[in-house]
Amino acid sequence: MKIFSFLLIPLIAISHAKKPNIVFFFTDDHAPHAIGAYNGWLKPVNPTPEIDKLAADGMLFENSFCTNSICGPSRAVIMSGKHSHINGFMNNGNSFDWNQQIFPKILRAAGYHTALYGKSHLKGEPQGFDSWAVFPPSIRRWKSSATCISTTTSSPTSLPISRSRNNAGLAKTARLT
Protein backbone atom coordinates (compact mmCIF):
# COMPACT_ATOMS: atom_id res chain seq x y z
CA MET A 1 0.00 0.00 0.00
CA LYS A 2 2.88 2.40 0.74
CA ILE A 3 4.26 1.93 -2.77
CA PHE A 4 0.87 2.64 -4.34
CA SER A 5 0.34 5.90 -2.39
CA PHE A 6 3.92 6.95 -3.17
CA LEU A 7 3.23 6.57 -6.91
CA LEU A 8 -0.18 8.22 -6.72
CA ILE A 9 1.00 11.54 -5.24
CA PRO A 10 3.07 12.59 -8.33
CA LEU A 11 0.18 11.61 -10.62
CA ILE A 12 -2.22 13.82 -8.68
CA ALA A 13 0.26 16.72 -8.84
CA ILE A 14 0.65 16.29 -12.61
CA SER A 15 -3.12 16.15 -13.17
CA HIS A 16 -3.57 19.50 -11.37
CA ALA A 17 -0.82 21.29 -13.30
CA LYS A 18 -2.13 24.42 -15.03
CA LYS A 19 -2.40 24.09 -18.80
CA PRO A 20 -0.77 26.88 -20.79
CA ASN A 21 -2.92 29.20 -22.88
CA ILE A 22 -2.08 28.95 -26.57
CA VAL A 23 -2.72 31.63 -29.19
CA PHE A 24 -1.59 30.85 -32.73
CA PHE A 25 -1.53 33.75 -35.21
CA PHE A 26 -1.22 32.86 -38.87
CA THR A 27 -0.63 35.85 -41.13
CA ASP A 28 -0.35 35.87 -44.89
CA ASP A 29 2.72 36.96 -46.81
CA HIS A 30 5.06 37.15 -43.85
CA ALA A 31 8.23 35.32 -44.77
CA PRO A 32 10.67 35.11 -41.84
CA HIS A 33 12.82 37.89 -43.31
CA ALA A 34 9.72 40.15 -43.23
CA ILE A 35 9.24 39.78 -39.46
CA GLY A 36 11.52 41.82 -37.21
CA ALA A 37 11.84 39.11 -34.55
CA TYR A 38 13.83 37.00 -37.04
CA ASN A 39 16.29 39.88 -37.69
CA GLY A 40 15.90 39.50 -41.45
CA TRP A 41 16.97 41.97 -44.10
CA LEU A 42 13.47 43.54 -44.26
CA LYS A 43 13.41 44.41 -40.54
CA PRO A 44 14.27 48.10 -41.04
CA VAL A 45 12.07 48.42 -44.14
CA ASN A 46 8.78 47.23 -42.66
CA PRO A 47 8.84 47.11 -38.84
CA THR A 48 6.56 44.58 -37.14
CA PRO A 49 6.62 45.75 -33.49
CA GLU A 50 3.46 43.94 -32.37
CA ILE A 51 4.48 40.62 -33.92
CA ASP A 52 7.96 41.11 -32.44
CA LYS A 53 6.42 41.68 -29.00
CA LEU A 54 4.39 38.47 -29.30
CA ALA A 55 7.55 36.58 -30.29
CA ALA A 56 9.49 38.03 -27.34
CA ASP A 57 6.75 37.14 -24.84
CA GLY A 58 5.89 33.77 -26.35
CA MET A 59 7.52 31.34 -28.72
CA LEU A 60 9.48 31.96 -31.90
CA PHE A 61 9.86 29.07 -34.33
CA GLU A 62 13.44 29.38 -35.56
CA ASN A 63 13.64 26.06 -37.37
CA SER A 64 10.37 25.63 -39.25
CA PHE A 65 9.64 24.70 -42.83
CA CYS A 66 6.87 25.44 -45.31
CA THR A 67 5.49 22.36 -47.05
CA ASN A 68 3.10 24.36 -49.23
CA SER A 69 3.33 28.14 -49.55
CA ILE A 70 -0.13 28.65 -51.05
CA CYS A 71 -2.74 30.25 -48.74
CA GLY A 72 -5.28 27.50 -48.10
CA PRO A 73 -2.97 24.51 -48.50
CA SER A 74 -0.50 25.91 -45.97
CA ARG A 75 -3.34 26.33 -43.45
CA ALA A 76 -4.52 22.76 -44.15
CA VAL A 77 -1.00 21.43 -43.54
CA ILE A 78 -0.74 23.27 -40.22
CA MET A 79 -4.23 22.21 -39.10
CA SER A 80 -3.81 18.55 -40.03
CA GLY A 81 -0.07 18.01 -39.63
CA LYS A 82 -0.15 16.20 -42.98
CA HIS A 83 1.38 17.06 -46.34
CA SER A 84 -1.07 18.44 -48.92
CA HIS A 85 -1.31 15.23 -50.94
CA ILE A 86 -2.34 13.40 -47.74
CA ASN A 87 -4.80 15.96 -46.30
CA GLY A 88 -6.41 16.46 -49.73
CA PHE A 89 -6.04 20.25 -49.98
CA MET A 90 -3.39 20.85 -52.65
CA ASN A 91 -4.53 24.18 -54.12
CA ASN A 92 -6.95 26.98 -53.34
CA GLY A 93 -9.65 25.38 -55.51
CA ASN A 94 -9.94 22.37 -53.20
CA SER A 95 -12.23 21.97 -50.19
CA PHE A 96 -10.79 20.93 -46.86
CA ASP A 97 -12.09 17.74 -45.26
CA TRP A 98 -12.96 19.00 -41.79
CA ASN A 99 -13.78 15.44 -40.69
CA GLN A 100 -10.10 14.49 -40.52
CA GLN A 101 -8.05 14.83 -37.36
CA ILE A 102 -6.78 18.39 -36.80
CA PHE A 103 -4.93 19.85 -33.83
CA PRO A 104 -7.86 21.98 -32.54
CA LYS A 105 -9.91 18.77 -32.12
CA ILE A 106 -7.07 17.24 -30.12
CA LEU A 107 -6.82 20.35 -27.94
CA ARG A 108 -10.61 20.35 -27.35
CA ALA A 109 -10.42 16.71 -26.29
CA ALA A 110 -7.71 17.74 -23.79
CA GLY A 111 -10.05 20.29 -22.19
CA TYR A 112 -9.13 23.44 -24.08
CA HIS A 113 -11.68 25.92 -25.44
CA THR A 114 -10.80 26.60 -29.08
CA ALA A 115 -11.71 29.44 -31.42
CA LEU A 116 -10.95 30.39 -35.02
CA TYR A 117 -11.27 34.00 -36.22
CA GLY A 118 -10.38 35.62 -39.52
CA LYS A 119 -9.52 34.09 -42.85
CA SER A 120 -9.90 30.33 -43.02
CA HIS A 121 -9.56 29.84 -46.79
CA LEU A 122 -10.42 26.16 -46.29
CA LYS A 123 -14.11 26.24 -47.31
CA GLY A 124 -16.82 24.43 -45.42
CA GLU A 125 -17.86 24.78 -41.80
CA PRO A 126 -14.89 24.59 -39.43
CA GLN A 127 -14.86 21.70 -36.98
CA GLY A 128 -12.97 21.41 -33.72
CA PHE A 129 -13.73 24.93 -32.51
CA ASP A 130 -16.02 26.07 -29.71
CA SER A 131 -16.57 29.32 -31.57
CA TRP A 132 -15.53 30.70 -34.91
CA ALA A 133 -16.07 33.60 -37.30
CA VAL A 134 -14.41 33.28 -40.69
CA PHE A 135 -14.65 35.50 -43.70
CA PRO A 136 -16.95 34.24 -46.43
CA PRO A 137 -15.02 32.77 -49.40
CA SER A 138 -16.63 35.28 -51.78
CA ILE A 139 -14.67 38.10 -50.15
CA ARG A 140 -11.35 38.16 -51.98
CA ARG A 141 -9.45 41.11 -50.54
CA TRP A 142 -9.12 42.43 -47.02
CA LYS A 143 -6.62 44.98 -45.82
CA SER A 144 -5.64 42.50 -43.13
CA SER A 145 -5.59 38.79 -43.77
CA ALA A 146 -4.93 36.78 -40.66
CA THR A 147 -6.16 33.73 -38.84
CA CYS A 148 -6.17 33.57 -35.08
CA ILE A 149 -6.59 30.22 -33.40
CA SER A 150 -7.08 30.73 -29.70
CA THR A 151 -7.00 27.86 -27.27
CA THR A 152 -7.49 28.63 -23.62
CA THR A 153 -8.54 26.82 -20.51
CA SER A 154 -11.27 29.39 -19.97
CA SER A 155 -14.13 30.33 -22.26
CA PRO A 156 -13.19 32.87 -24.98
CA THR A 157 -16.14 35.15 -24.18
CA SER A 158 -14.07 38.33 -24.26
CA LEU A 159 -13.27 38.01 -27.96
CA PRO A 160 -14.93 40.79 -30.01
CA ILE A 161 -16.36 38.61 -32.78
CA SER A 162 -17.82 35.32 -31.72
CA ARG A 163 -19.96 32.74 -33.37
CA SER A 164 -21.12 29.55 -31.77
CA ARG A 165 -20.44 26.53 -33.94
CA ASN A 166 -24.13 25.69 -33.55
CA ASN A 167 -25.46 28.97 -35.00
CA ALA A 168 -26.49 29.16 -38.64
CA GLY A 169 -24.91 31.64 -41.06
CA LEU A 170 -21.69 33.61 -40.97
CA ALA A 171 -21.05 36.73 -38.98
CA LYS A 172 -22.14 39.49 -41.35
CA THR A 173 -20.87 42.37 -39.25
CA ALA A 174 -17.15 41.59 -39.57
CA ARG A 175 -15.45 44.55 -41.21
CA LEU A 176 -11.79 45.37 -41.56
CA THR A 177 -10.64 48.87 -42.42
Disulfide bonds with the S-S distance in Angstrom:
none
